[in-house]
Amino acid sequence: MRRRDRLYAWVRRHPLVPDAAIALGLFLTVVVFSAAAYDPGWAHLTLGAVMCAALVFRRMRPVESFAVLVGCGLVQWATGLQLTPSGIILLIGLYAVSAYGSRWASRGGLAAGFLGVVLATARDYPPSDQEAFVASFVALSAVVVGAWAMGDVRRVRQAYVAELVERAHQAERERDQRAQLAAAEERSRIAREMHDVVAHNLSVIVVQADGGRYAGDHDPQAALDALKTIGDTGRGALAEMRRLLGVLRSADDADGGSVRPQPGLGSLPELVTSVRQAGLPVDLDVTGPPRPLAPGPSLAVYRVIQEALTNALKHAGPAARATVALVFGADRLTAQVSDDGRGAAAHDDGLGQGLAGMRERMTMYGGTVTAGPVTGGGWRVDLDLPYGDKE
């Protein structure tokens, strides 16, 4: 089974090879050997060779290939050459343009097929013989419709399979995104827990240090006890921090244990590139001379833009485009992340706290974040951050 799958995959990657073999076989069997009874001349053999050569490109260039076949058929009919079994080549071309061409090309191929039926019937049967004319027209029309229908069924099936594959890829991307969001939420919980641990232990250390300093003049033993408490509390805090950091690193450093710096404004091109590779076209526009920000605000701006692009990737739709516009003003940085997708109905799903997280990050540094639908369709996130020394 696997060998057959590999062979099928190879044929799909190199369609010219099997199509050339089929065209050669048709030339030898249909044009040369089977047509010998019609006593073909050089003109007929030449037309047959051209038609078989056009079949080589029936999958890569179905419209052009079928156009060559139709042209050869018209030349054959106009010059009075005998319509030998090479007519099967026209049916194969009709199947190919229906299966591999666009919808308009498929319909055009069917119309060309009916034109060929009319011309062939009018040539072979005089109008006076109406019964033979009608019988031939019906029989040839059935053959043409059958070839076209088989190609159309294959085209619909291929489109359905492609849609299923795209849905599977989308489901995988959404699953990975949910896993990343869950991991980020867990890291946020651990960070809050770490903050509580450190704040509590530092408070104990400060109180013990103040008490030991005042007790040192009158009761040296109390000062020693305070120092012992400070040491025990500090060691406990360090052990707790190591444990919590170990949980964080177990997920972040699974690929090699390297510790990477936090991203910032300088990492936006890599972020835009990764979103493009995930399937959402993104344009990055920077206005004004870039101004360096402190690591805290720079990280906050990066996370807001990352969250906005992630939402656009998840909800904007398959044909949407996004734009990231940064403006470095005289006293503030503004950013706008917009898309032309499905708008509020998709983004406002009530499943996440992305907007609240954006606002919390910006509030820490005196900035603001607003989000909402765009008139005419789409979604936009606006960020405003005054320059300052806050971190």
Secondary structure as the mmCIF struct_conf table of DSSP 4:
data_model
#
loop_
_struct_conf.conf_type_id
_struct_conf.id
_struct_conf.beg_label_comp_id
_struct_conf.beg_label_asym_id
_struct_conf.beg_label_seq_id
_struct_conf.end_label_comp_id
_struct_conf.end_label_asym_id
_struct_conf.end_label_seq_id
HELX_RH_AL_P HELX_RH_AL_P1 ARG A 2 ARG A 13
TURN_TY1_P TURN_TY1_P1 PRO A 15 PRO A 15
HELX_RH_AL_P HELX_RH_AL_P2 LEU A 16 LEU A 26
HELX_RH_PI_P HELX_RH_PI_P1 PHE A 27 PHE A 33
HELX_RH_3T_P HELX_RH_3T_P1 SER A 34 TYR A 38
HELX_RH_AL_P HELX_RH_AL_P3 TRP A 42 LEU A 55
TURN_TY1_P TURN_TY1_P2 VAL A 56 MET A 60
BEND BEND1 ARG A 61 ARG A 61
HELX_RH_AL_P HELX_RH_AL_P4 PRO A 62 ALA A 78
TURN_TY1_P TURN_TY1_P3 THR A 79 GLY A 80
TURN_TY1_P TURN_TY1_P4 PRO A 85 SER A 86
HELX_RH_AL_P HELX_RH_AL_P5 GLY A 87 TYR A 100
BEND BEND2 GLY A 101 GLY A 101
HELX_RH_AL_P HELX_RH_AL_P6 ARG A 103 ASP A 124
BEND BEND3 TYR A 125 TYR A 125
TURN_TY1_P TURN_TY1_P5 PRO A 127 SER A 128
HELX_RH_AL_P HELX_RH_AL_P7 GLN A 130 ALA A 215
TURN_TY1_P TURN_TY1_P6 GLY A 216 HIS A 218
HELX_RH_AL_P HELX_RH_AL_P8 PRO A 220 ASP A 252
TURN_TY1_P TURN_TY1_P7 ASP A 253 GLY A 256
HELX_LH_PP_P HELX_LH_PP_P1 SER A 258 PRO A 263
HELX_RH_3T_P HELX_RH_3T_P2 LEU A 265 SER A 267
HELX_RH_AL_P HELX_RH_AL_P9 LEU A 268 GLN A 277
TURN_TY1_P TURN_TY1_P8 ALA A 278 GLY A 279
STRN STRN1 VAL A 282 THR A 287
BEND BEND4 GLY A 288 GLY A 288
HELX_RH_AL_P HELX_RH_AL_P10 PRO A 295 HIS A 315
BEND BEND5 ALA A 316 ALA A 316
TURN_TY1_P TURN_TY1_P9 PRO A 318 ALA A 319
STRN STRN2 ALA A 322 PHE A 328
BEND BEND6 ALA A 330 ASP A 331
STRN STRN3 ARG A 332 ASP A 339
BEND BEND7 GLY A 341 ARG A 342
TURN_TY1_P TURN_TY1_P10 GLY A 343 GLY A 343
HELX_RH_AL_P HELX_RH_AL_P11 ALA A 344 HIS A 347
BEND BEND8 GLY A 350 LEU A 351
HELX_RH_AL_P HELX_RH_AL_P12 GLY A 354 MET A 364
TURN_TY1_P TURN_TY1_P11 TYR A 365 GLY A 366
STRN STRN4 THR A 368 PRO A 373
TURN_TY1_P TURN_TY1_P12 THR A 375 GLY A 376
BEND BEND9 GLY A 377 GLY A 377
STRN STRN5 TRP A 379 PRO A 386
BEND BEND10 ASP A 389 ASP A 389
#
